[in-house]
Amino acid sequence: NSGSKARRSAEVIEATIKAVPQEDRQTLRSLAAHSGIPKTTIMRHMAANKKLMARSSHVKPFLTDANKTERLRFAMNFLLPGSKGRHFFDNMLRENSTYTKMKNWPIAPPNPNDLSQK
């Protein structure tokens, strides 16, 4: 086996991390600073032992009423009217194809100077 032996066992790392107060464990950087264990050692330990996992308390905010209305208005632009009051969904991806973009490119007229040299 090459390399030096581990200085801390998995149990010592977990005990040291659990001894750090919760508010000081918000980021890996602050956890490393308050525990005295290098950040890379903590990351290596998290990859090897699945008991210690990163968690987030961030909650994705709900859409506001204005955002819901705007999103619905955008989606309604892709509905095609059909017979008997039915509507059909127009495929948005068809409109963004490379062919659609290329067929609208302007074609430059040939340069008269280039034609006279031939």
Biopython code that builds the backbone (N, CA, C, O; Angstrom):
import numpy as np
from Bio.PDB.StructureBuilder import StructureBuilder

atoms = [
    (1, "ASN", "N", (0.831, -1.184, 0.000)),
    (1, "ASN", "CA", (0.000, 0.000, 0.000)),
    (1, "ASN", "C", (0.869, 1.238, 0.000)),
    (1, "ASN", "O", (1.774, 1.398, 0.819)),
    (2, "SER", "N", (0.564, 2.103, -0.941)),
    (2, "SER", "CA", (1.333, 3.346, -1.013)),
    (2, "SER", "C", (0.604, 4.451, -0.263)),
    (2, "SER", "O", (-0.596, 4.346, -0.008)),
    (3, "GLY", "N", (1.308, 5.483, 0.081)),
    (3, "GLY", "CA", (0.709, 6.610, 0.780)),
    (3, "GLY", "C", (0.791, 6.455, 2.280)),
    (3, "GLY", "O", (1.068, 5.375, 2.801)),
    (4, "SER", "N", (0.545, 7.554, 2.960)),
    (4, "SER", "CA", (0.601, 7.521, 4.419)),
    (4, "SER", "C", (-0.702, 6.984, 4.987)),
    (4, "SER", "O", (-1.740, 6.995, 4.326)),
    (5, "LYS", "N", (-0.626, 6.515, 6.220)),
    (5, "LYS", "CA", (-1.811, 5.973, 6.878)),
    (5, "LYS", "C", (-2.732, 7.110, 7.296)),
    (5, "LYS", "O", (-2.292, 8.240, 7.512)),
    (6, "ALA", "N", (-4.006, 6.794, 7.405)),
    (6, "ALA", "CA", (-4.997, 7.800, 7.781)),
    (6, "ALA", "C", (-4.729, 8.285, 9.200)),
    (6, "ALA", "O", (-4.474, 7.486, 10.101)),
    (7, "ARG", "N", (-4.788, 9.596, 9.390)),
    (7, "ARG", "CA", (-4.542, 10.164, 10.716)),
    (7, "ARG", "C", (-5.775, 10.060, 11.605)),
    (7, "ARG", "O", (-5.664, 9.964, 12.827)),
    (8, "ARG", "N", (-6.955, 10.081, 10.979)),
    (8, "ARG", "CA", (-8.213, 10.029, 11.736)),
    (8, "ARG", "C", (-9.054, 8.876, 11.217)),
    (8, "ARG", "O", (-9.128, 8.643, 10.011)),
    (9, "SER", "N", (-9.675, 8.170, 12.118)),
    (9, "SER", "CA", (-10.582, 7.099, 11.698)),
    (9, "SER", "C", (-11.939, 7.710, 11.369)),
    (9, "SER", "O", (-12.198, 8.872, 11.685)),
    (10, "ALA", "N", (-12.798, 6.924, 10.736)),
    (10, "ALA", "CA", (-14.135, 7.402, 10.380)),
    (10, "ALA", "C", (-14.930, 7.772, 11.626)),
    (10, "ALA", "O", (-15.699, 8.734, 11.614)),
    (11, "GLU", "N", (-14.746, 7.016, 12.693)),
    (11, "GLU", "CA", (-15.473, 7.298, 13.936)),
    (11, "GLU", "C", (-15.028, 8.618, 14.550)),
    (11, "GLU", "O", (-15.851, 9.378, 15.062)),
    (12, "VAL", "N", (-13.727, 8.891, 14.498)),
    (12, "VAL", "CA", (-13.202, 10.142, 15.054)),
    (12, "VAL", "C", (-13.712, 11.333, 14.241)),
    (12, "VAL", "O", (-14.073, 12.365, 14.808)),
    (13, "ILE", "N", (-13.740, 11.190, 12.918)),
    (13, "ILE", "CA", (-14.224, 12.279, 12.059)),
    (13, "ILE", "C", (-15.688, 12.571, 12.361)),
    (13, "ILE", "O", (-16.070, 13.731, 12.518)),
    (14, "GLU", "N", (-16.510, 11.527, 12.442)),
    (14, "GLU", "CA", (-17.939, 11.724, 12.710)),
    (14, "GLU", "C", (-18.172, 12.331, 14.091)),
    (14, "GLU", "O", (-19.022, 13.207, 14.249)),
    (15, "ALA", "N", (-17.426, 11.871, 15.083)),
    (15, "ALA", "CA", (-17.586, 12.419, 16.435)),
    (15, "ALA", "C", (-17.177, 13.886, 16.478)),
    (15, "ALA", "O", (-17.828, 14.692, 17.143)),
    (16, "THR", "N", (-16.108, 14.236, 15.775)),
    (16, "THR", "CA", (-15.649, 15.624, 15.748)),
    (16, "THR", "C", (-16.670, 16.518, 15.050)),
    (16, "THR", "O", (-16.935, 17.634, 15.497)),
    (17, "ILE", "N", (-17.244, 16.021, 13.945)),
    (17, "ILE", "CA", (-18.233, 16.809, 13.204)),
    (17, "ILE", "C", (-19.499, 17.000, 14.034)),
    (17, "ILE", "O", (-20.079, 18.085, 14.041)),
    (18, "LYS", "N", (-19.928, 15.951, 14.733)),
    (18, "LYS", "CA", (-21.137, 16.055, 15.555)),
    (18, "LYS", "C", (-20.935, 16.979, 16.749)),
    (18, "LYS", "O", (-21.905, 17.506, 17.294)),
    (19, "ALA", "N", (-19.684, 17.181, 17.161)),
    (19, "ALA", "CA", (-19.404, 18.076, 18.281)),
    (19, "ALA", "C", (-19.491, 19.547, 17.874)),
    (19, "ALA", "O", (-19.600, 20.422, 18.733)),
    (20, "VAL", "N", (-19.443, 19.823, 16.570)),
    (20, "VAL", "CA", (-19.539, 21.202, 16.081)),
    (20, "VAL", "C", (-21.006, 21.625, 16.115)),
    (20, "VAL", "O", (-21.866, 20.867, 15.666)),
    (21, "PRO", "N", (-21.317, 22.820, 16.638)),
    (21, "PRO", "CA", (-22.712, 23.280, 16.669)),
    (21, "PRO", "C", (-23.315, 23.372, 15.262)),
    (21, "PRO", "O", (-22.602, 23.587, 14.282)),
    (22, "GLN", "N", (-24.630, 23.207, 15.181)),
    (22, "GLN", "CA", (-25.327, 23.170, 13.895)),
    (22, "GLN", "C", (-25.103, 24.442, 13.074)),
    (22, "GLN", "O", (-24.915, 24.363, 11.861)),
    (23, "GLU", "N", (-25.121, 25.598, 13.709)),
    (23, "GLU", "CA", (-24.960, 26.845, 12.956)),
    (23, "GLU", "C", (-23.560, 26.997, 12.364)),
    (23, "GLU", "O", (-23.364, 27.774, 11.430)),
    (24, "ASP", "N", (-22.586, 26.260, 12.904)),
    (24, "ASP", "CA", (-21.231, 26.303, 12.354)),
    (24, "ASP", "C", (-20.997, 25.217, 11.309)),
    (24, "ASP", "O", (-19.890, 25.085, 10.788)),
    (25, "ARG", "N", (-22.034, 24.438, 11.000)),
    (25, "ARG", "CA", (-21.921, 23.372, 9.999)),
    (25, "ARG", "C", (-22.638, 23.725, 8.702)),
    (25, "ARG", "O", (-22.988, 22.827, 7.937)),
    (26, "GLN", "N", (-22.863, 24.996, 8.438)),
    (26, "GLN", "CA", (-23.655, 25.396, 7.276)),
    (26, "GLN", "C", (-22.936, 25.119, 5.960)),
    (26, "GLN", "O", (-23.571, 24.715, 4.986)),
    (27, "THR", "N", (-21.636, 25.328, 5.916)),
    (27, "THR", "CA", (-20.865, 25.063, 4.704)),
    (27, "THR", "C", (-19.688, 24.168, 5.060)),
    (27, "THR", "O", (-19.300, 24.061, 6.223)),
    (28, "LEU", "N", (-19.128, 23.529, 4.042)),
    (28, "LEU", "CA", (-17.951, 22.686, 4.284)),
    (28, "LEU", "C", (-16.782, 23.520, 4.794)),
    (28, "LEU", "O", (-16.004, 23.069, 5.635)),
    (29, "ARG", "N", (-16.668, 24.733, 4.279)),
    (29, "ARG", "CA", (-15.565, 25.597, 4.701)),
    (29, "ARG", "C", (-15.669, 25.931, 6.181)),
    (29, "ARG", "O", (-14.678, 25.846, 6.906)),
    (30, "SER", "N", (-16.868, 26.313, 6.639)),
    (30, "SER", "CA", (-17.016, 26.656, 8.059)),
    (30, "SER", "C", (-16.916, 25.408, 8.936)),
    (30, "SER", "O", (-16.396, 25.474, 10.050)),
    (31, "LEU", "N", (-17.410, 24.277, 8.441)),
    (31, "LEU", "CA", (-17.279, 23.025, 9.195)),
    (31, "LEU", "C", (-15.812, 22.657, 9.363)),
    (31, "LEU", "O", (-15.393, 22.242, 10.443)),
    (32, "ALA", "N", (-15.032, 22.806, 8.300)),
    (32, "ALA", "CA", (-13.602, 22.497, 8.386)),
    (32, "ALA", "C", (-12.897, 23.444, 9.353)),
    (32, "ALA", "O", (-12.026, 23.021, 10.113)),
    (33, "ALA", "N", (-13.267, 24.712, 9.326)),
    (33, "ALA", "CA", (-12.618, 25.685, 10.207)),
    (33, "ALA", "C", (-12.944, 25.422, 11.672)),
    (33, "ALA", "O", (-12.066, 25.549, 12.526)),
    (34, "HIS", "N", (-14.192, 25.056, 11.983)),
    (34, "HIS", "CA", (-14.591, 24.857, 13.373)),
    (34, "HIS", "C", (-14.232, 23.473, 13.915)),
    (34, "HIS", "O", (-14.129, 23.291, 15.128)),
    (35, "SER", "N", (-14.043, 22.503, 13.029)),
    (35, "SER", "CA", (-13.716, 21.158, 13.512)),
    (35, "SER", "C", (-12.216, 20.893, 13.527)),
    (35, "SER", "O", (-11.748, 20.008, 14.244)),
    (36, "GLY", "N", (-11.460, 21.654, 12.739)),
    (36, "GLY", "CA", (-10.022, 21.417, 12.665)),
    (36, "GLY", "C", (-9.659, 20.297, 11.700)),
    (36, "GLY", "O", (-8.498, 19.892, 11.639)),
    (37, "ILE", "N", (-10.625, 19.794, 10.951)),
    (37, "ILE", "CA", (-10.385, 18.743, 9.956)),
    (37, "ILE", "C", (-10.371, 19.410, 8.583)),
    (37, "ILE", "O", (-11.259, 20.209, 8.288)),
    (38, "PRO", "N", (-9.392, 19.105, 7.741)),
    (38, "PRO", "CA", (-9.347, 19.724, 6.411)),
    (38, "PRO", "C", (-10.613, 19.421, 5.599)),
    (38, "PRO", "O", (-11.230, 18.366, 5.743)),
    (39, "LYS", "N", (-10.974, 20.374, 4.750)),
    (39, "LYS", "CA", (-12.185, 20.238, 3.944)),
    (39, "LYS", "C", (-12.113, 19.010, 3.035)),
    (39, "LYS", "O", (-13.111, 18.313, 2.855)),
    (40, "THR", "N", (-10.944, 18.747, 2.467)),
    (40, "THR", "CA", (-10.809, 17.594, 1.573)),
    (40, "THR", "C", (-10.994, 16.282, 2.328)),
    (40, "THR", "O", (-11.525, 15.318, 1.776)),
    (41, "THR", "N", (-10.562, 16.239, 3.580)),
    (41, "THR", "CA", (-10.759, 15.035, 4.391)),
    (41, "THR", "C", (-12.245, 14.819, 4.653)),
    (41, "THR", "O", (-12.730, 13.689, 4.595)),
    (42, "ILE", "N", (-12.965, 15.897, 4.940)),
    (42, "ILE", "CA", (-14.413, 15.785, 5.163)),
    (42, "ILE", "C", (-15.103, 15.315, 3.890)),
    (42, "ILE", "O", (-15.983, 14.456, 3.939)),
    (43, "MET", "N", (-14.707, 15.877, 2.746)),
    (43, "MET", "CA", (-15.311, 15.477, 1.469)),
    (43, "MET", "C", (-15.027, 14.010, 1.163)),
    (43, "MET", "O", (-15.912, 13.284, 0.710)),
    (44, "ARG", "N", (-13.807, 13.579, 1.409)),
    (44, "ARG", "CA", (-13.443, 12.178, 1.182)),
    (44, "ARG", "C", (-14.246, 11.264, 2.097)),
    (44, "ARG", "O", (-14.684, 10.191, 1.681)),
    (45, "HIS", "N", (-14.438, 11.689, 3.341)),
    (45, "HIS", "CA", (-15.211, 10.899, 4.301)),
    (45, "HIS", "C", (-16.679, 10.827, 3.874)),
    (45, "HIS", "O", (-17.308, 9.775, 3.997)),
    (46, "MET", "N", (-17.229, 11.941, 3.372)),
    (46, "MET", "CA", (-18.619, 11.944, 2.914)),
    (46, "MET", "C", (-18.809, 11.022, 1.715)),
    (46, "MET", "O", (-19.856, 10.388, 1.586)),
    (47, "ALA", "N", (-17.820, 10.939, 0.845)),
    (47, "ALA", "CA", (-17.927, 10.062, -0.322)),
    (47, "ALA", "C", (-17.825, 8.595, 0.078)),
    (47, "ALA", "O", (-18.499, 7.742, -0.500)),
    (48, "ALA", "N", (-16.983, 8.301, 1.064)),
    (48, "ALA", "CA", (-16.776, 6.911, 1.473)),
    (48, "ALA", "C", (-17.900, 6.404, 2.370)),
    (48, "ALA", "O", (-18.366, 5.278, 2.196)),
    (49, "ASN", "N", (-18.337, 7.210, 3.313)),
    (49, "ASN", "CA", (-19.377, 6.807, 4.267)),
    (49, "ASN", "C", (-20.637, 7.599, 3.981)),
    (49, "ASN", "O", (-20.636, 8.828, 4.048)),
    (50, "LYS", "N", (-21.696, 6.906, 3.668)),
    (50, "LYS", "CA", (-22.942, 7.576, 3.298)),
    (50, "LYS", "C", (-23.751, 8.047, 4.510)),
    (50, "LYS", "O", (-24.840, 8.595, 4.347)),
    (51, "LYS", "N", (-23.228, 7.838, 5.729)),
    (51, "LYS", "CA", (-23.957, 8.288, 6.920)),
    (51, "LYS", "C", (-23.956, 9.808, 7.025)),
    (51, "LYS", "O", (-24.937, 10.403, 7.470)),
    (52, "LEU", "N", (-22.869, 10.427, 6.620)),
    (52, "LEU", "CA", (-22.749, 11.882, 6.673)),
    (52, "LEU", "C", (-23.092, 12.423, 5.284)),
    (52, "LEU", "O", (-22.342, 12.220, 4.329)),
    (53, "MET", "N", (-24.237, 13.116, 5.179)),
    (53, "MET", "CA", (-24.693, 13.600, 3.881)),
    (53, "MET", "C", (-25.007, 15.089, 3.951)),
    (53, "MET", "O", (-25.385, 15.612, 4.999)),
    (54, "ALA", "N", (-24.842, 15.757, 2.820)),
    (54, "ALA", "CA", (-25.185, 17.178, 2.729)),
    (54, "ALA", "C", (-26.693, 17.318, 2.588)),
    (54, "ALA", "O", (-27.339, 16.533, 1.893)),
    (55, "ARG", "N", (-27.240, 18.311, 3.245)),
    (55, "ARG", "CA", (-28.680, 18.587, 3.156)),
    (55, "ARG", "C", (-28.872, 20.082, 2.996)),
    (55, "ARG", "O", (-28.035, 20.884, 3.409)),
    (56, "SER", "N", (-29.977, 20.434, 2.396)),
    (56, "SER", "CA", (-30.305, 21.842, 2.209)),
    (56, "SER", "C", (-31.669, 22.122, 2.809)),
    (56, "SER", "O", (-32.582, 21.303, 2.701)),
    (57, "SER", "N", (-31.806, 23.265, 3.433)),
    (57, "SER", "CA", (-33.092, 23.657, 3.994)),
    (57, "SER", "C", (-33.790, 24.673, 3.096)),
    (57, "SER", "O", (-34.828, 25.223, 3.464)),
    (58, "HIS", "N", (-33.223, 24.921, 1.921)),
    (58, "HIS", "CA", (-33.796, 25.897, 0.993)),
    (58, "HIS", "C", (-35.082, 25.349, 0.392)),
    (58, "HIS", "O", (-35.125, 24.207, -0.064)),
    (59, "VAL", "N", (-36.116, 26.157, 0.393)),
    (59, "VAL", "CA", (-37.402, 25.778, -0.182)),
    (59, "VAL", "C", (-37.633, 26.631, -1.416)),
    (59, "VAL", "O", (-37.496, 27.854, -1.368)),
    (60, "LYS", "N", (-37.983, 25.984, -2.524)),
    (60, "LYS", "CA", (-38.241, 26.715, -3.755)),
    (60, "LYS", "C", (-39.537, 27.503, -3.594)),
    (60, "LYS", "O", (-40.560, 26.930, -3.218)),
    (61, "PRO", "N", (-39.513, 28.798, -3.871)),
    (61, "PRO", "CA", (-40.719, 29.604, -3.662)),
    (61, "PRO", "C", (-41.811, 29.267, -4.676)),
    (61, "PRO", "O", (-41.523, 28.836, -5.793)),
    (62, "PHE", "N", (-43.065, 29.470, -4.274)),
    (62, "PHE", "CA", (-44.195, 29.256, -5.164)),
    (62, "PHE", "C", (-44.248, 30.373, -6.201)),
    (62, "PHE", "O", (-43.687, 31.450, -5.999)),
    (63, "LEU", "N", (-44.925, 30.104, -7.310)),
    (63, "LEU", "CA", (-45.124, 31.138, -8.313)),
    (63, "LEU", "C", (-46.132, 32.163, -7.798)),
    (63, "LEU", "O", (-47.102, 31.815, -7.125)),
    (64, "THR", "N", (-45.891, 33.410, -8.119)),
    (64, "THR", "CA", (-46.862, 34.438, -7.770)),
    (64, "THR", "C", (-48.017, 34.371, -8.764)),
    (64, "THR", "O", (-47.904, 33.716, -9.800)),
    (65, "ASP", "N", (-49.117, 35.037, -8.459)),
    (65, "ASP", "CA", (-50.263, 35.037, -9.365)),
    (65, "ASP", "C", (-49.903, 35.651, -10.714)),
    (65, "ASP", "O", (-50.374, 35.194, -11.755)),
    (66, "ALA", "N", (-49.070, 36.682, -10.695)),
    (66, "ALA", "CA", (-48.647, 37.310, -11.953)),
    (66, "ALA", "C", (-47.821, 36.339, -12.790)),
    (66, "ALA", "O", (-47.984, 36.280, -14.009)),
    (67, "ASN", "N", (-46.930, 35.572, -12.144)),
    (67, "ASN", "CA", (-46.120, 34.593, -12.873)),
    (67, "ASN", "C", (-46.984, 33.477, -13.440)),
    (67, "ASN", "O", (-46.751, 33.024, -14.560)),
    (68, "LYS", "N", (-47.986, 33.024, -12.673)),
    (68, "LYS", "CA", (-48.884, 31.977, -13.166)),
    (68, "LYS", "C", (-49.649, 32.453, -14.394)),
    (68, "LYS", "O", (-49.792, 31.716, -15.369)),
    (69, "THR", "N", (-50.141, 33.694, -14.341)),
    (69, "THR", "CA", (-50.889, 34.246, -15.469)),
    (69, "THR", "C", (-50.004, 34.367, -16.701)),
    (69, "THR", "O", (-50.431, 34.030, -17.805)),
    (70, "GLU", "N", (-48.785, 34.843, -16.526)),
    (70, "GLU", "CA", (-47.863, 34.998, -17.650)),
    (70, "GLU", "C", (-47.485, 33.645, -18.244)),
    (70, "GLU", "O", (-47.384, 33.518, -19.464)),
    (71, "ARG", "N", (-47.280, 32.650, -17.417)),
    (71, "ARG", "CA", (-46.931, 31.313, -17.890)),
    (71, "ARG", "C", (-48.093, 30.694, -18.674)),
    (71, "ARG", "O", (-47.879, 30.055, -19.704)),
    (72, "LEU", "N", (-49.312, 30.886, -18.188)),
    (72, "LEU", "CA", (-50.494, 30.375, -18.883)),
    (72, "LEU", "C", (-50.688, 31.095, -20.213)),
    (72, "LEU", "O", (-51.018, 30.461, -21.216)),
    (73, "ARG", "N", (-50.488, 32.409, -20.234)),
    (73, "ARG", "CA", (-50.610, 33.176, -21.475)),
    (73, "ARG", "C", (-49.587, 32.695, -22.505)),
    (73, "ARG", "O", (-49.910, 32.581, -23.687)),
    (74, "PHE", "N", (-48.363, 32.414, -22.070)),
    (74, "PHE", "CA", (-47.326, 31.925, -22.975)),
    (74, "PHE", "C", (-47.716, 30.569, -23.563)),
    (74, "PHE", "O", (-47.557, 30.344, -24.763)),
    (75, "ALA", "N", (-48.226, 29.667, -22.725)),
    (75, "ALA", "CA", (-48.615, 28.340, -23.199)),
    (75, "ALA", "C", (-49.813, 28.412, -24.139)),
    (75, "ALA", "O", (-49.911, 27.622, -25.077)),
    (76, "MET", "N", (-50.724, 29.350, -23.897)),
    (76, "MET", "CA", (-51.906, 29.483, -24.757)),
    (76, "MET", "C", (-51.534, 29.915, -26.172)),
    (76, "MET", "O", (-52.298, 29.676, -27.107)),
    (77, "ASN", "N", (-50.374, 30.545, -26.347)),
    (77, "ASN", "CA", (-49.933, 30.942, -27.682)),
    (77, "ASN", "C", (-49.642, 29.744, -28.573)),
    (77, "ASN", "O", (-49.585, 29.893, -29.794)),
    (78, "PHE", "N", (-49.459, 28.570, -28.002)),
    (78, "PHE", "CA", (-49.116, 27.390, -28.781)),
    (78, "PHE", "C", (-50.308, 26.465, -28.995)),
    (78, "PHE", "O", (-50.138, 25.340, -29.466)),
    (79, "LEU", "N", (-51.512, 26.920, -28.658)),
    (79, "LEU", "CA", (-52.721, 26.143, -28.914)),
    (79, "LEU", "C", (-53.307, 26.555, -30.253)),
    (79, "LEU", "O", (-53.454, 27.743, -30.543)),
    (80, "LEU", "N", (-53.640, 25.559, -31.066)),
    (80, "LEU", "CA", (-54.256, 25.811, -32.359)),
    (80, "LEU", "C", (-55.735, 25.480, -32.269)),
    (80, "LEU", "O", (-56.094, 24.430, -31.736)),
    (81, "PRO", "N", (-56.612, 26.356, -32.781)),
    (81, "PRO", "CA", (-58.040, 26.048, -32.729)),
    (81, "PRO", "C", (-58.377, 24.894, -33.667)),
    (81, "PRO", "O", (-57.834, 24.791, -34.767)),
    (82, "GLY", "N", (-59.267, 24.042, -33.219)),
    (82, "GLY", "CA", (-59.708, 22.909, -34.020)),
    (82, "GLY", "C", (-61.210, 22.932, -34.182)),
    (82, "GLY", "O", (-61.872, 23.898, -33.803)),
    (83, "SER", "N", (-61.743, 21.872, -34.742)),
    (83, "SER", "CA", (-63.185, 21.798, -34.959)),
    (83, "SER", "C", (-63.900, 21.470, -33.654)),
    (83, "SER", "O", (-63.319, 20.870, -32.749)),
    (84, "LYS", "N", (-65.149, 21.865, -33.569)),
    (84, "LYS", "CA", (-66.018, 21.591, -32.419)),
    (84, "LYS", "C", (-65.458, 22.168, -31.116)),
    (84, "LYS", "O", (-65.657, 21.588, -30.049)),
    (85, "GLY", "N", (-64.773, 23.281, -31.195)),
    (85, "GLY", "CA", (-64.276, 23.942, -29.998)),
    (85, "GLY", "C", (-63.069, 23.286, -29.355)),
    (85, "GLY", "O", (-62.673, 23.664, -28.252)),
    (86, "ARG", "N", (-62.483, 22.317, -30.024)),
    (86, "ARG", "CA", (-61.286, 21.660, -29.468)),
    (86, "ARG", "C", (-60.036, 22.429, -29.874)),
    (86, "ARG", "O", (-60.004, 23.103, -30.904)),
    (87, "HIS", "N", (-59.033, 22.314, -29.058)),
    (87, "HIS", "CA", (-57.763, 22.958, -29.355)),
    (87, "HIS", "C", (-56.678, 21.896, -29.419)),
    (87, "HIS", "O", (-56.758, 20.866, -28.749)),
    (88, "PHE", "N", (-55.664, 22.158, -30.230)),
    (88, "PHE", "CA", (-54.540, 21.248, -30.377)),
    (88, "PHE", "C", (-53.265, 21.977, -29.994)),
    (88, "PHE", "O", (-53.117, 23.177, -30.227)),
    (89, "PHE", "N", (-52.357, 21.232, -29.409)),
    (89, "PHE", "CA", (-51.079, 21.800, -28.984)),
    (89, "PHE", "C", (-50.138, 21.835, -30.172)),
    (89, "PHE", "O", (-49.913, 20.811, -30.817)),
    (90, "ASP", "N", (-49.587, 22.997, -30.466)),
    (90, "ASP", "CA", (-48.620, 23.147, -31.541)),
    (90, "ASP", "C", (-47.239, 22.867, -30.972)),
    (90, "ASP", "O", (-46.845, 23.461, -29.969)),
    (91, "ASN", "N", (-46.509, 21.971, -31.602)),
    (91, "ASN", "CA", (-45.194, 21.579, -31.116)),
    (91, "ASN", "C", (-44.218, 22.749, -31.238)),
    (91, "ASN", "O", (-43.907, 23.197, -32.341)),
    (92, "MET", "N", (-43.742, 23.234, -30.100)),
    (92, "MET", "CA", (-42.816, 24.362, -30.095)),
    (92, "MET", "C", (-41.473, 23.987, -30.702)),
    (92, "MET", "O", (-40.803, 24.832, -31.295)),
    (93, "LEU", "N", (-41.076, 22.737, -30.560)),
    (93, "LEU", "CA", (-39.751, 22.334, -31.029)),
    (93, "LEU", "C", (-39.666, 22.379, -32.545)),
    (93, "LEU", "O", (-38.589, 22.594, -33.100)),
    (94, "ARG", "N", (-40.801, 22.177, -33.224)),
    (94, "ARG", "CA", (-40.793, 22.221, -34.675)),
    (94, "ARG", "C", (-40.412, 23.619, -35.155)),
    (94, "ARG", "O", (-39.718, 23.764, -36.161)),
    (95, "GLU", "N", (-40.859, 24.636, -34.447)),
    (95, "GLU", "CA", (-40.591, 26.010, -34.855)),
    (95, "GLU", "C", (-39.141, 26.408, -34.610)),
    (95, "GLU", "O", (-38.644, 27.337, -35.246)),
    (96, "ASN", "N", (-38.462, 25.730, -33.709)),
    (96, "ASN", "CA", (-37.089, 26.098, -33.376)),
    (96, "ASN", "C", (-36.074, 25.203, -34.068)),
    (96, "ASN", "O", (-34.914, 25.147, -33.657)),
    (97, "SER", "N", (-36.497, 24.503, -35.113)),
    (97, "SER", "CA", (-35.573, 23.588, -35.772)),
    (97, "SER", "C", (-34.537, 24.364, -36.574)),
    (97, "SER", "O", (-34.725, 25.541, -36.881)),
    (98, "THR", "N", (-33.476, 23.709, -36.897)),
    (98, "THR", "CA", (-32.413, 24.333, -37.676)),
    (98, "THR", "C", (-32.920, 24.699, -39.062)),
    (98, "THR", "O", (-32.542, 25.735, -39.609)),
    (99, "TYR", "N", (-33.782, 23.846, -39.638)),
    (99, "TYR", "CA", (-34.305, 24.124, -40.969)),
    (99, "TYR", "C", (-35.093, 25.432, -40.980)),
    (99, "TYR", "O", (-34.945, 26.243, -41.895)),
    (100, "THR", "N", (-35.926, 25.635, -39.969)),
    (100, "THR", "CA", (-36.735, 26.849, -39.903)),
    (100, "THR", "C", (-35.840, 28.073, -39.804)),
    (100, "THR", "O", (-36.121, 29.101, -40.420)),
    (101, "LYS", "N", (-34.782, 27.972, -39.048)),
    (101, "LYS", "CA", (-33.881, 29.110, -38.910)),
    (101, "LYS", "C", (-33.123, 29.365, -40.211)),
    (101, "LYS", "O", (-32.927, 30.513, -40.610)),
    (102, "MET", "N", (-32.698, 28.280, -40.871)),
    (102, "MET", "CA", (-31.893, 28.440, -42.078)),
    (102, "MET", "C", (-32.721, 28.940, -43.255)),
    (102, "MET", "O", (-32.210, 29.694, -44.084)),
    (103, "LYS", "N", (-33.985, 28.539, -43.349)),
    (103, "LYS", "CA", (-34.773, 28.954, -44.512)),
    (103, "LYS", "C", (-35.087, 30.447, -44.474)),
    (103, "LYS", "O", (-35.459, 31.021, -45.497)),
    (104, "ASN", "N", (-34.944, 31.075, -43.328)),
    (104, "ASN", "CA", (-35.194, 32.505, -43.213)),
    (104, "ASN", "C", (-33.930, 33.348, -43.352)),
    (104, "ASN", "O", (-33.995, 34.575, -43.278)),
    (105, "TRP", "N", (-32.784, 32.703, -43.552)),
    (105, "TRP", "CA", (-31.552, 33.462, -43.713)),
    (105, "TRP", "C", (-31.577, 34.183, -45.057)),
    (105, "TRP", "O", (-31.981, 33.597, -46.061)),
    (106, "PRO", "N", (-31.154, 35.437, -45.091)),
    (106, "PRO", "CA", (-31.108, 36.125, -46.387)),
    (106, "PRO", "C", (-29.926, 35.606, -47.203)),
    (106, "PRO", "O", (-28.850, 35.332, -46.672)),
    (107, "ILE", "N", (-30.157, 35.484, -48.490)),
    (107, "ILE", "CA", (-29.091, 35.034, -49.389)),
    (107, "ILE", "C", (-28.547, 36.277, -50.081)),
    (107, "ILE", "O", (-29.292, 37.021, -50.718)),
    (108, "ALA", "N", (-27.260, 36.492, -49.952)),
    (108, "ALA", "CA", (-26.642, 37.680, -50.535)),
    (108, "ALA", "C", (-26.535, 37.497, -52.045)),
    (108, "ALA", "O", (-26.198, 36.409, -52.512)),
    (109, "PRO", "N", (-26.818, 38.552, -52.815)),
    (109, "PRO", "CA", (-26.671, 38.441, -54.272)),
    (109, "PRO", "C", (-25.196, 38.297, -54.625)),
    (109, "PRO", "O", (-24.334, 38.771, -53.886)),
    (110, "PRO", "N", (-24.900, 37.648, -55.744)),
    (110, "PRO", "CA", (-23.492, 37.472, -56.117)),
    (110, "PRO", "C", (-22.830, 38.813, -56.413)),
    (110, "PRO", "O", (-23.467, 39.751, -56.892)),
    (111, "ASN", "N", (-21.558, 38.875, -56.120)),
    (111, "ASN", "CA", (-20.774, 40.077, -56.358)),
    (111, "ASN", "C", (-20.452, 40.148, -57.853)),
    (111, "ASN", "O", (-19.885, 39.197, -58.391)),
    (112, "PRO", "N", (-20.794, 41.244, -58.541)),
    (112, "PRO", "CA", (-20.523, 41.329, -59.985)),
    (112, "PRO", "C", (-19.040, 41.248, -60.307)),
    (112, "PRO", "O", (-18.679, 40.765, -61.380)),
    (113, "ASN", "N", (-18.173, 41.703, -59.416)),
    (113, "ASN", "CA", (-16.731, 41.647, -59.678)),
    (113, "ASN", "C", (-16.240, 40.211, -59.728)),
    (113, "ASN", "O", (-15.326, 39.899, -60.491)),
    (114, "ASP", "N", (-16.835, 39.327, -58.924)),
    (114, "ASP", "CA", (-16.427, 37.927, -58.932)),
    (114, "ASP", "C", (-16.841, 37.243, -60.228)),
    (114, "ASP", "O", (-16.123, 36.365, -60.708)),
    (115, "LEU", "N", (-17.967, 37.615, -60.802)),
    (115, "LEU", "CA", (-18.459, 36.981, -62.026)),
    (115, "LEU", "C", (-17.629, 37.374, -63.239)),
    (115, "LEU", "O", (-17.476, 36.579, -64.166)),
    (116, "SER", "N", (-17.087, 38.597, -63.246)),
    (116, "SER", "CA", (-16.336, 39.062, -64.416)),
    (116, "SER", "C", (-14.964, 38.409, -64.510)),
    (116, "SER", "O", (-14.384, 38.381, -65.596)),
    (117, "GLN", "N", (-14.431, 37.891, -63.431)),
    (117, "GLN", "CA", (-13.097, 37.293, -63.450)),
    (117, "GLN", "C", (-13.119, 35.885, -64.006)),
    (117, "GLN", "O", (-12.066, 35.364, -64.373)),
    (118, "LYS", "N", (-14.276, 35.247, -64.082)),
    (118, "LYS", "CA", (-14.331, 33.850, -64.528)),
    (118, "LYS", "C", (-14.366, 33.727, -66.008)),
    (118, "LYS", "O", (-14.413, 32.615, -66.535)),
]
sb = StructureBuilder()
sb.init_structure("model")
sb.init_model(0)
sb.init_chain("A")
sb.init_seg("    ")
for serial, (resi, resn, name, xyz) in enumerate(atoms, 1):
    if name == "N":
        sb.init_residue(resn, " ", resi, " ")
    sb.init_atom(name, np.array(xyz, "f"), 0.0, 1.0, " ", f" {name:<3s}", serial, name[0])
structure = sb.get_structure()
